[in-house]
Amino acid sequence: MDQTQRLLGQSLSTPTSKPKKKRTAVISFFSKISWKLRFQKRESLKNVFFILAERARDPSAKKRYLAMKGLGTMANEAPNQVRKYKKIVLDLLVHGLYDPVSSEVIHESLKALSIILGKIQGKSLGSFFIDITLQTRILLDDENDNVRYSAFVLFGQLAAFAGRKWKKFFISQVKQTRDSLLTHLQDSNPQVAKACKTTVRACSPYLKLRKEYNFQNEEERRNPKLCRQLSHCHPELLQFFYANKIL
């Protein structure tokens, strides 16, 4: 086992008693991993990847968290290696979105997915697009600020990558997300509110009203509640919607 593997194994398995030492060890671990990934041979990277894949489903939430963070680091430092094992990576990260106990694991999974989607430009996601969209939409209302923020960032990316294949599906998801988008424009966390605003703009093509929605009348079609709230809190968004004939 090479030095990177030993480092990875030790960092994921060695308990620490003091929080400060723990944080220092984690930071040191990822800085070393980041450096090593720049220079390791392909075979060594493959070994590191499979160790991370194993740890991603470990019973320990700490190990799952570190594994997700490691996968995000690999996506940044060795994107070609991640592309090679894209289906495995996506499966692990989607699984991480459903972590039952750790918001940190969910947060790192969201961040890693954002990195990977950016690297591959949303291409060849297959049915993973549905899985990621469905759970990310739910996480927009998560109680954890970091999770909400990263969920909005990822949902905005998904809007850009839906394409023709998933357009109809994504329109239905955006329709179900309207209340969340409206609510979090006034999120108590300014960063989440800002991310939500950006996501609303990204989703605007999917918010356009269509005849097949069968609204009963012009007043309902205009959605006065939405117009009033946007006019009060985000007049620039209201103007954007009017200009693009969304409202």
Phi and psi restraints in degrees (value plus and minus 20) as a CYANA .aco file:
   2 ASP   PHI    -100.0   -60.0
   2 ASP   PSI     158.6   198.6
   3 GLN   PHI     -82.2   -42.2
   3 GLN   PSI     -60.0   -20.0
   4 THR   PHI     -83.3   -43.3
   4 THR   PSI     -62.9   -22.9
   5 GLN   PHI     -83.2   -43.2
   5 GLN   PSI     -62.9   -22.9
   6 ARG   PHI     -82.7   -42.7
   6 ARG   PSI     -62.6   -22.6
   7 LEU   PHI     -81.1   -41.1
   7 LEU   PSI     -64.6   -24.6
   8 LEU   PHI     -83.5   -43.5
   8 LEU   PSI     -67.6   -27.6
   9 GLY   PHI     -82.0   -42.0
   9 GLY   PSI     -62.6   -22.6
  10 GLN   PHI     -86.2   -46.2
  10 GLN   PSI     -63.3   -23.3
  11 SER   PHI     -87.4   -47.4
  11 SER   PSI     -49.8    -9.8
  12 LEU   PHI    -107.2   -67.2
  12 LEU   PSI     -33.6     6.4
  13 SER   PHI    -139.0   -99.0
  13 SER   PSI     -37.5     2.5
  14 THR   PHI    -104.7   -64.7
  14 THR   PSI      97.9   137.9
  15 PRO   PHI     -95.6   -55.6
  15 PRO   PSI     131.1   171.1
  16 THR   PHI    -145.4  -105.4
  16 THR   PSI     127.4   167.4
  17 SER   PHI    -111.4   -71.4
  17 SER   PSI     -50.1   -10.1
  18 LYS   PHI    -129.5   -89.5
  18 LYS   PSI     111.8   151.8
  19 PRO   PHI     -74.4   -34.4
  19 PRO   PSI     -59.8   -19.8
  20 LYS   PHI     -84.3   -44.3
  20 LYS   PSI     -64.8   -24.8
  21 LYS   PHI     -83.9   -43.9
  21 LYS   PSI     -57.2   -17.2
  22 LYS   PHI     -82.1   -42.1
  22 LYS   PSI     -66.9   -26.9
  23 ARG   PHI     -82.6   -42.6
  23 ARG   PSI     -62.1   -22.1
  24 THR   PHI     -82.5   -42.5
  24 THR   PSI     -61.8   -21.8
  25 ALA   PHI     -83.9   -43.9
  25 ALA   PSI     -62.0   -22.0
  26 VAL   PHI     -85.2   -45.2
  26 VAL   PSI     -65.4   -25.4
  27 ILE   PHI     -81.5   -41.5
  27 ILE   PSI     -64.1   -24.1
  28 SER   PHI     -82.0   -42.0
  28 SER   PSI     -62.1   -22.1
  29 PHE   PHI     -78.6   -38.6
  29 PHE   PSI     -69.2   -29.2
  30 PHE   PHI     -94.1   -54.1
  30 PHE   PSI     -48.7    -8.7
  31 SER   PHI     -87.6   -47.6
  31 SER   PSI     -57.9   -17.9
  32 LYS   PHI     -90.0   -50.0
  32 LYS   PSI     -61.6   -21.6
  33 ILE   PHI     -81.2   -41.2
  33 ILE   PSI     -64.6   -24.6
  34 SER   PHI     -79.0   -39.0
  34 SER   PSI     -63.7   -23.7
  35 TRP   PHI     -86.4   -46.4
  35 TRP   PSI     -63.7   -23.7
  36 LYS   PHI     -85.1   -45.1
  36 LYS   PSI     -55.7   -15.7
  37 LEU   PHI     -83.7   -43.7
  37 LEU   PSI     -44.6    -4.6
  38 ARG   PHI     -91.5   -51.5
  38 ARG   PSI     -44.6    -4.6
  39 PHE   PHI    -143.5  -103.5
  39 PHE   PSI     -27.7    12.3
  40 GLN   PHI     -89.6   -49.6
  40 GLN   PSI     131.8   171.8
  41 LYS   PHI     -91.1   -51.1
  41 LYS   PSI     139.2   179.2
  42 ARG   PHI     -77.0   -37.0
  42 ARG   PSI     -59.9   -19.9
  43 GLU   PHI     -83.9   -43.9
  43 GLU   PSI     -59.4   -19.4
  44 SER   PHI     -86.3   -46.3
  44 SER   PSI     -60.0   -20.0
  45 LEU   PHI     -81.9   -41.9
  45 LEU   PSI     -58.3   -18.3
  46 LYS   PHI     -81.1   -41.1
  46 LYS   PSI     -62.6   -22.6
  47 ASN   PHI     -84.3   -44.3
  47 ASN   PSI     -63.0   -23.0
  48 VAL   PHI     -80.7   -40.7
  48 VAL   PSI     -63.3   -23.3
  49 PHE   PHI     -79.1   -39.1
  49 PHE   PSI     -65.7   -25.7
  50 PHE   PHI     -90.6   -50.6
  50 PHE   PSI     -47.9    -7.9
  51 ILE   PHI     -87.0   -47.0
  51 ILE   PSI     -64.6   -24.6
  52 LEU   PHI     -81.7   -41.7
  52 LEU   PSI     -60.7   -20.7
  53 ALA   PHI     -81.5   -41.5
  53 ALA   PSI     -59.5   -19.5
  54 GLU   PHI     -87.0   -47.0
  54 GLU   PSI     -63.5   -23.5
  55 ARG   PHI     -89.1   -49.1
  55 ARG   PSI     -44.7    -4.7
  56 ALA   PHI     -83.9   -43.9
  56 ALA   PSI     -40.6    -0.6
  57 ARG   PHI    -134.3   -94.3
  57 ARG   PSI      -0.5    39.5
  58 ASP   PHI     -89.5   -49.5
  58 ASP   PSI     127.0   167.0
  59 PRO   PHI     -80.7   -40.7
  59 PRO   PSI     -44.9    -4.9
  60 SER   PHI     -99.8   -59.8
  60 SER   PSI     103.3   143.3
  61 ALA   PHI     -82.8   -42.8
  61 ALA   PSI     -54.8   -14.8
  62 LYS   PHI     -82.1   -42.1
  62 LYS   PSI     -64.2   -24.2
  63 LYS   PHI     -88.2   -48.2
  63 LYS   PSI     -57.4   -17.4
  64 ARG   PHI     -83.8   -43.8
  64 ARG   PSI     -62.2   -22.2
  65 TYR   PHI     -80.1   -40.1
  65 TYR   PSI     -68.4   -28.4
  66 LEU   PHI     -84.7   -44.7
  66 LEU   PSI     -55.4   -15.4
  67 ALA   PHI     -86.1   -46.1
  67 ALA   PSI     -63.8   -23.8
  68 MET   PHI     -83.3   -43.3
  68 MET   PSI     -60.6   -20.6
  69 LYS   PHI     -84.4   -44.4
  69 LYS   PSI     -59.5   -19.5
  70 GLY   PHI     -84.2   -44.2
  70 GLY   PSI     -59.0   -19.0
  71 LEU   PHI     -84.7   -44.7
  71 LEU   PSI     -57.3   -17.3
  72 GLY   PHI     -84.8   -44.8
  72 GLY   PSI     -59.6   -19.6
  73 THR   PHI     -83.8   -43.8
  73 THR   PSI     -62.4   -22.4
  74 MET   PHI     -82.7   -42.7
  74 MET   PSI     -59.4   -19.4
  75 ALA   PHI     -81.3   -41.3
  75 ALA   PSI     -54.8   -14.8
  76 ASN   PHI     -96.1   -56.1
  76 ASN   PSI     -65.5   -25.5
  77 GLU   PHI    -109.9   -69.9
  77 GLU   PSI     -48.2    -8.2
  78 ALA   PHI    -157.7  -117.7
  78 ALA   PSI      43.1    83.1
  79 PRO   PHI     -80.0   -40.0
  79 PRO   PSI     -52.3   -12.3
  80 ASN   PHI     -85.0   -45.0
  80 ASN   PSI     -58.1   -18.1
  81 GLN   PHI     -86.5   -46.5
  81 GLN   PSI     -58.7   -18.7
  82 VAL   PHI     -88.1   -48.1
  82 VAL   PSI     -59.1   -19.1
  83 ARG   PHI     -80.1   -40.1
  83 ARG   PSI     -57.7   -17.7
  84 LYS   PHI     -81.4   -41.4
  84 LYS   PSI     -56.9   -16.9
  85 TYR   PHI    -133.0   -93.0
  85 TYR   PSI      15.8    55.8
  86 LYS   PHI     -75.9   -35.9
  86 LYS   PSI     -65.7   -25.7
  87 LYS   PHI     -84.0   -44.0
  87 LYS   PSI     -59.4   -19.4
  88 ILE   PHI     -86.4   -46.4
  88 ILE   PSI     -65.2   -25.2
  89 VAL   PHI     -81.9   -41.9
  89 VAL   PSI     -67.2   -27.2
  90 LEU   PHI     -81.9   -41.9
  90 LEU   PSI     -60.0   -20.0
  91 ASP   PHI     -82.2   -42.2
  91 ASP   PSI     -62.4   -22.4
  92 LEU   PHI     -85.0   -45.0
  92 LEU   PSI     -63.0   -23.0
  93 LEU   PHI     -92.2   -52.2
  93 LEU   PSI     -57.4   -17.4
  94 VAL   PHI     -83.3   -43.3
  94 VAL   PSI     -61.0   -21.0
  95 HIS   PHI     -79.9   -39.9
  95 HIS   PSI     -57.7   -17.7
  96 GLY   PHI     -85.2   -45.2
  96 GLY   PSI     -47.9    -7.9
  97 LEU   PHI     -84.5   -44.5
  97 LEU   PSI     -42.4    -2.4
  98 TYR   PHI    -122.1   -82.1
  98 TYR   PSI      -5.4    34.6
  99 ASP   PHI     -73.3   -33.3
  99 ASP   PSI     107.8   147.8
 100 PRO   PHI     -99.0   -59.0
 100 PRO   PSI     -35.5     4.5
 101 VAL   PHI    -147.5  -107.5
 101 VAL   PSI     -41.4    -1.4
 102 SER   PHI    -140.5  -100.5
 102 SER   PSI      93.8   133.8
 103 SER   PHI     -89.1   -49.1
 103 SER   PSI     -44.4    -4.4
 104 GLU   PHI     -87.3   -47.3
 104 GLU   PSI     -59.8   -19.8
 105 VAL   PHI     -83.6   -43.6
 105 VAL   PSI     -64.5   -24.5
 106 ILE   PHI     -81.1   -41.1
 106 ILE   PSI     -64.9   -24.9
 107 HIS   PHI     -80.6   -40.6
 107 HIS   PSI     -66.5   -26.5
 108 GLU   PHI     -86.2   -46.2
 108 GLU   PSI     -53.8   -13.8
 109 SER   PHI     -84.9   -44.9
 109 SER   PSI     -63.1   -23.1
 110 LEU   PHI     -81.1   -41.1
 110 LEU   PSI     -65.6   -25.6
 111 LYS   PHI     -84.5   -44.5
 111 LYS   PSI     -63.0   -23.0
 112 ALA   PHI     -84.9   -44.9
 112 ALA   PSI     -59.3   -19.3
 113 LEU   PHI     -83.6   -43.6
 113 LEU   PSI     -58.5   -18.5
 114 SER   PHI     -81.3   -41.3
 114 SER   PSI     -62.2   -22.2
 115 ILE   PHI     -83.7   -43.7
 115 ILE   PSI     -67.9   -27.9
 116 ILE   PHI     -85.4   -45.4
 116 ILE   PSI     -63.3   -23.3
 117 LEU   PHI     -80.9   -40.9
 117 LEU   PSI     -56.6   -16.6
 118 GLY   PHI     -86.2   -46.2
 118 GLY   PSI     -59.0   -19.0
 119 LYS   PHI     -89.1   -49.1
 119 LYS   PSI     -58.9   -18.9
 120 ILE   PHI    -118.0   -78.0
 120 ILE   PSI     -18.8    21.2
 121 GLN   PHI      35.2    75.2
 121 GLN   PSI      14.8    54.8
 122 GLY   PHI      48.5    88.5
 122 GLY   PSI      -7.4    32.6
 123 LYS   PHI    -102.8   -62.8
 123 LYS   PSI     124.6   164.6
 124 SER   PHI      35.9    75.9
 124 SER   PSI      21.6    61.6
 125 LEU   PHI     -98.8   -58.8
 125 LEU   PSI     -44.8    -4.8
 126 GLY   PHI      39.8    79.8
 126 GLY   PSI    -163.5  -123.5
 127 SER   PHI     -89.5   -49.5
 127 SER   PSI     -31.8     8.2
 128 PHE   PHI     -80.9   -40.9
 128 PHE   PSI     -48.1    -8.1
 129 PHE   PHI     -79.0   -39.0
 129 PHE   PSI     -61.8   -21.8
 130 ILE   PHI     -86.5   -46.5
 130 ILE   PSI     -68.1   -28.1
 131 ASP   PHI     -79.0   -39.0
 131 ASP   PSI     -66.2   -26.2
 132 ILE   PHI     -85.9   -45.9
 132 ILE   PSI     -63.8   -23.8
 133 THR   PHI     -83.2   -43.2
 133 THR   PSI     -66.3   -26.3
 134 LEU   PHI     -79.8   -39.8
 134 LEU   PSI     -66.3   -26.3
 135 GLN   PHI     -97.3   -57.3
 135 GLN   PSI     -54.9   -14.9
 136 THR   PHI     -83.2   -43.2
 136 THR   PSI     -58.9   -18.9
 137 ARG   PHI     -80.0   -40.0
 137 ARG   PSI     -60.2   -20.2
 138 ILE   PHI     -86.2   -46.2
 138 ILE   PSI     -58.4   -18.4
 139 LEU   PHI     -93.0   -53.0
 139 LEU   PSI     -30.0    10.0
 140 LEU   PHI     -81.0   -41.0
 140 LEU   PSI     -44.4    -4.4
 141 ASP   PHI    -127.1   -87.1
 141 ASP   PSI      -3.8    36.2
 142 ASP   PHI     -83.8   -43.8
 142 ASP   PSI     130.4   170.4
 143 GLU   PHI     -93.9   -53.9
 143 GLU   PSI     -39.0     1.0
 144 ASN   PHI    -104.5   -64.5
 144 ASN   PSI     104.8   144.8
 145 ASP   PHI     -78.7   -38.7
 145 ASP   PSI     -64.0   -24.0
 146 ASN   PHI     -83.7   -43.7
 146 ASN   PSI     -59.8   -19.8
 147 VAL   PHI     -85.1   -45.1
 147 VAL   PSI     -65.9   -25.9
 148 ARG   PHI     -79.7   -39.7
 148 ARG   PSI     -65.9   -25.9
 149 TYR   PHI     -78.6   -38.6
 149 TYR   PSI     -70.7   -30.7
 150 SER   PHI     -87.8   -47.8
 150 SER   PSI     -51.1   -11.1
 151 ALA   PHI     -86.0   -46.0
 151 ALA   PSI     -61.0   -21.0
 152 PHE   PHI     -86.1   -46.1
 152 PHE   PSI     -60.3   -20.3
 153 VAL   PHI     -80.3   -40.3
 153 VAL   PSI     -66.9   -26.9
 154 LEU   PHI     -87.4   -47.4
 154 LEU   PSI     -60.2   -20.2
 155 PHE   PHI     -83.4   -43.4
 155 PHE   PSI     -57.0   -17.0
 156 GLY   PHI     -83.9   -43.9
 156 GLY   PSI     -58.2   -18.2
 157 GLN   PHI     -84.7   -44.7
 157 GLN   PSI     -62.6   -22.6
 158 LEU   PHI     -80.1   -40.1
 158 LEU   PSI     -55.4   -15.4
 159 ALA   PHI     -81.0   -41.0
 159 ALA   PSI     -57.0   -17.0
 160 ALA   PHI     -93.9   -53.9
 160 ALA   PSI     -45.5    -5.5
 161 PHE   PHI    -127.1   -87.1
 161 PHE   PSI     -13.3    26.7
 162 ALA   PHI     -82.2   -42.2
 162 ALA   PSI     -64.1   -24.1
 163 GLY   PHI      42.6    82.6
 163 GLY   PSI    -191.2  -151.2
 164 ARG   PHI     -87.5   -47.5
 164 ARG   PSI     -58.5   -18.5
 165 LYS   PHI     -80.0   -40.0
 165 LYS   PSI     -61.2   -21.2
 166 TRP   PHI    -130.5   -90.5
 166 TRP   PSI      -8.8    31.2
 167 LYS   PHI     -80.3   -40.3
 167 LYS   PSI     -68.8   -28.8
 168 LYS   PHI     -82.3   -42.3
 168 LYS   PSI     -63.3   -23.3
 169 PHE   PHI     -82.1   -42.1
 169 PHE   PSI     -64.1   -24.1
 170 PHE   PHI     -89.8   -49.8
 170 PHE   PSI     -53.2   -13.2
 171 ILE   PHI     -78.6   -38.6
 171 ILE   PSI     -63.7   -23.7
 172 SER   PHI     -84.3   -44.3
 172 SER   PSI     -56.0   -16.0
 173 GLN   PHI     -90.3   -50.3
 173 GLN   PSI     -59.4   -19.4
 174 VAL   PHI     -85.9   -45.9
 174 VAL   PSI     -58.6   -18.6
 175 LYS   PHI     -78.5   -38.5
 175 LYS   PSI     -60.8   -20.8
 176 GLN   PHI     -95.3   -55.3
 176 GLN   PSI     -32.9     7.1
 177 THR   PHI    -119.2   -79.2
 177 THR   PSI     -24.2    15.8
 178 ARG   PHI     -73.8   -33.8
 178 ARG   PSI     -65.5   -25.5
 179 ASP   PHI     -82.5   -42.5
 179 ASP   PSI     -60.7   -20.7
 180 SER   PHI     -85.5   -45.5
 180 SER   PSI     -62.1   -22.1
 181 LEU   PHI     -81.7   -41.7
 181 LEU   PSI     -62.2   -22.2
 182 LEU   PHI     -87.8   -47.8
 182 LEU   PSI     -62.7   -22.7
 183 THR   PHI     -83.8   -43.8
 183 THR   PSI     -66.0   -26.0
 184 HIS   PHI    -104.3   -64.3
 184 HIS   PSI     -21.9    18.1
 185 LEU   PHI     -83.5   -43.5
 185 LEU   PSI     -41.4    -1.4
 186 GLN   PHI    -136.7   -96.7
 186 GLN   PSI      11.7    51.7
 187 ASP   PHI     -77.7   -37.7
 187 ASP   PSI     126.0   166.0
 188 SER   PHI     -84.6   -44.6
 188 SER   PSI     -43.2    -3.2
 189 ASN   PHI    -115.3   -75.3
 189 ASN   PSI      97.7   137.7
 190 PRO   PHI     -78.0   -38.0
 190 PRO   PSI     -55.6   -15.6
 191 GLN   PHI     -88.3   -48.3
 191 GLN   PSI     -57.9   -17.9
 192 VAL   PHI     -86.3   -46.3
 192 VAL   PSI     -63.4   -23.4
 193 ALA   PHI     -80.3   -40.3
 193 ALA   PSI     -60.5   -20.5
 194 LYS   PHI     -86.2   -46.2
 194 LYS   PSI     -62.6   -22.6
 195 ALA   PHI     -84.6   -44.6
 195 ALA   PSI     -58.5   -18.5
 196 CYS   PHI     -82.6   -42.6
 196 CYS   PSI     -63.3   -23.3
 197 LYS   PHI     -80.3   -40.3
 197 LYS   PSI     -63.0   -23.0
 198 THR   PHI     -83.8   -43.8
 198 THR   PSI     -59.7   -19.7
 199 THR   PHI     -88.0   -48.0
 199 THR   PSI     -57.2   -17.2
 200 VAL   PHI     -78.6   -38.6
 200 VAL   PSI     -63.5   -23.5
 201 ARG   PHI     -83.8   -43.8
 201 ARG   PSI     -62.0   -22.0
 202 ALA   PHI     -84.4   -44.4
 202 ALA   PSI     -53.1   -13.1
 203 CYS   PHI    -108.0   -68.0
 203 CYS   PSI     -24.9    15.1
 204 SER   PHI     -75.1   -35.1
 204 SER   PSI     -57.3   -17.3
 205 PRO   PHI     -82.1   -42.1
 205 PRO   PSI     -45.5    -5.5
 206 TYR   PHI    -110.1   -70.1
 206 TYR   PSI     -25.3    14.7
 207 LEU   PHI    -113.9   -73.9
 207 LEU   PSI     -26.9    13.1
 208 LYS   PHI     -81.2   -41.2
 208 LYS   PSI     113.2   153.2
 209 LEU   PHI     -98.0   -58.0
 209 LEU   PSI     119.3   159.3
 210 ARG   PHI    -141.3  -101.3
 210 ARG   PSI     136.6   176.6
 211 LYS   PHI     -80.8   -40.8
 211 LYS   PSI     -54.1   -14.1
 212 GLU   PHI     -88.6   -48.6
 212 GLU   PSI     -29.2    10.8
 213 TYR   PHI     -91.5   -51.5
 213 TYR   PSI     -37.5     2.5
 214 ASN   PHI      36.2    76.2
 214 ASN   PSI      30.3    70.3
 215 PHE   PHI     -86.5   -46.5
 215 PHE   PSI     127.1   167.1
 216 GLN   PHI     -92.2   -52.2
 216 GLN   PSI     -55.8   -15.8
 217 ASN   PHI    -175.5  -135.5
 217 ASN   PSI     154.6   194.6
 218 GLU   PHI     -83.3   -43.3
 218 GLU   PSI     -57.9   -17.9
 219 GLU   PHI     -83.5   -43.5
 219 GLU   PSI     -61.5   -21.5
 220 GLU   PHI     -88.8   -48.8
 220 GLU   PSI     -57.8   -17.8
 221 ARG   PHI     -82.1   -42.1
 221 ARG   PSI     -54.1   -14.1
 222 ARG   PHI     -96.1   -56.1
 222 ARG   PSI     -34.8     5.2
 223 ASN   PHI      33.8    73.8
 223 ASN   PSI      50.3    90.3
 224 PRO   PHI     -78.9   -38.9
 224 PRO   PSI     -54.6   -14.6
 225 LYS   PHI     -81.5   -41.5
 225 LYS   PSI     -65.8   -25.8
 226 LEU   PHI     -83.8   -43.8
 226 LEU   PSI     -63.3   -23.3
 227 CYS   PHI     -81.3   -41.3
 227 CYS   PSI     -63.8   -23.8
 228 ARG   PHI     -83.0   -43.0
 228 ARG   PSI     -63.7   -23.7
 229 GLN   PHI     -88.3   -48.3
 229 GLN   PSI     -61.5   -21.5
 230 LEU   PHI     -87.4   -47.4
 230 LEU   PSI     -57.9   -17.9
 231 SER   PHI     -82.0   -42.0
 231 SER   PSI     -56.1   -16.1
 232 HIS   PHI     -98.3   -58.3
 232 HIS   PSI     -62.4   -22.4
 233 CYS   PHI    -122.1   -82.1
 233 CYS   PSI     -56.1   -16.1
 234 HIS   PHI    -160.3  -120.3
 234 HIS   PSI      49.0    89.0
 235 PRO   PHI     -79.3   -39.3
 235 PRO   PSI     -49.8    -9.8
 236 GLU   PHI     -87.8   -47.8
 236 GLU   PSI     -53.0   -13.0
 237 LEU   PHI     -90.0   -50.0
 237 LEU   PSI     -58.2   -18.2
 238 LEU   PHI     -81.7   -41.7
 238 LEU   PSI     -63.3   -23.3
 239 GLN   PHI     -83.2   -43.2
 239 GLN   PSI     -58.4   -18.4
 240 PHE   PHI     -82.3   -42.3
 240 PHE   PSI     -63.4   -23.4
 241 PHE   PHI     -85.4   -45.4
 241 PHE   PSI     -62.3   -22.3
 242 TYR   PHI     -82.6   -42.6
 242 TYR   PSI     -64.2   -24.2
 243 ALA   PHI     -82.3   -42.3
 243 ALA   PSI     -53.1   -13.1
 244 ASN   PHI    -117.0   -77.0
 244 ASN   PSI      -9.2    30.8
 245 LYS   PHI      37.3    77.3
 245 LYS   PSI      17.8    57.8
 246 ILE   PHI    -107.4   -67.4
 246 ILE   PSI     -53.0   -13.0
